[in-house]
Amino acid sequence: MSEGGNPDQYWFCVKHHRVETVDDLCPGKHRMGPYDSREAAANALEIAQARNEEWDEEDERWDEAGLED
């Protein structure tokens, strides 16, 4: 088995743009995850983009309300 990981988890490699398993992992600096399904790992970039947009919207609400960190 490669470095760490559960055989039932999946990662997305941003270097090779592919879903990886514990048996074929690229170095951690190139991975997103782990994810519980191959489908979720395949959608890693979209998931990250959606989360970033949500966080940006939340930051805007805090800024508009004059709230501090």
C-alpha positions as MATLAB code, in Angstrom:
seq = 'MSEGGNPDQYWFCVKHHRVETVDDLCPGKHRMGPYDSREAAANALEIAQARNEEWDEEDERWDEAGLED';
ca = [
       0.000    0.000    0.000;
       1.182    3.539   -0.759;
       1.482    6.349    1.778;
      -1.522    6.421    4.096;
      -5.127    6.227    3.171;
      -8.152    4.023    3.350;
      -8.777    1.693    0.390;
     -12.384    2.950    0.301;
     -11.319    6.566   -0.271;
     -10.481    8.503   -3.414;
      -8.382   11.562   -4.220;
      -8.171   13.943   -7.147;
      -4.699   14.650   -8.529;
      -4.460   18.256   -9.721;
      -1.243   17.500  -11.590;
      -2.637   14.671  -13.718;
      -6.351   15.590  -13.497;
      -7.405   12.097  -12.504;
      -9.040   10.229   -9.664;
      -6.614    8.164   -7.620;
      -6.919    5.410   -5.059;
      -4.668    4.358   -2.215;
      -2.911    2.039   -4.692;
      -1.778    4.817   -7.068;
      -1.394    8.065   -5.117;
       0.646   11.010   -6.305;
       2.460   13.044   -3.632;
       0.194   14.875   -1.188;
       1.039   18.292   -2.643;
      -0.809   17.278   -5.825;
      -3.897   15.738   -4.176;
      -7.307   16.914   -3.083;
      -9.271   14.707   -0.743;
      -9.882   12.171    0.507;
     -13.403   11.697   -0.813;
     -15.805    8.863   -0.034;
     -16.655    8.138   -3.676;
     -14.971    8.156   -7.063;
     -17.656   10.570   -8.292;
     -16.982   13.075   -5.515;
     -13.236   12.940   -6.216;
     -13.900   13.485   -9.921;
     -15.842   16.628   -8.981;
     -13.183   17.911   -6.561;
     -12.468   21.120   -8.473;
     -16.164   21.981   -8.760;
     -16.698   21.222   -5.064;
     -13.773   23.469   -4.117;
     -15.033   26.274   -6.365;
     -18.521   26.104   -4.847;
     -17.097   26.174   -1.310;
     -14.869   29.129   -2.136;
     -17.841   31.042   -3.535;
     -19.854   30.301   -0.379;
     -16.998   31.508    1.816;
     -16.566   34.663   -0.281;
     -20.281   35.419    0.075;
     -20.056   34.862    3.829;
     -17.050   37.207    4.016;
     -19.036   39.865    2.137;
     -21.951   39.502    4.597;
     -19.556   39.938    7.523;
     -17.937   42.969    5.887;
     -21.322   44.560    5.166;
     -22.440   43.952    8.732;
     -19.234   45.463   10.136;
     -18.332   42.236   11.929;
     -14.737   41.375   12.746;
     -12.931   38.023   12.677;
];
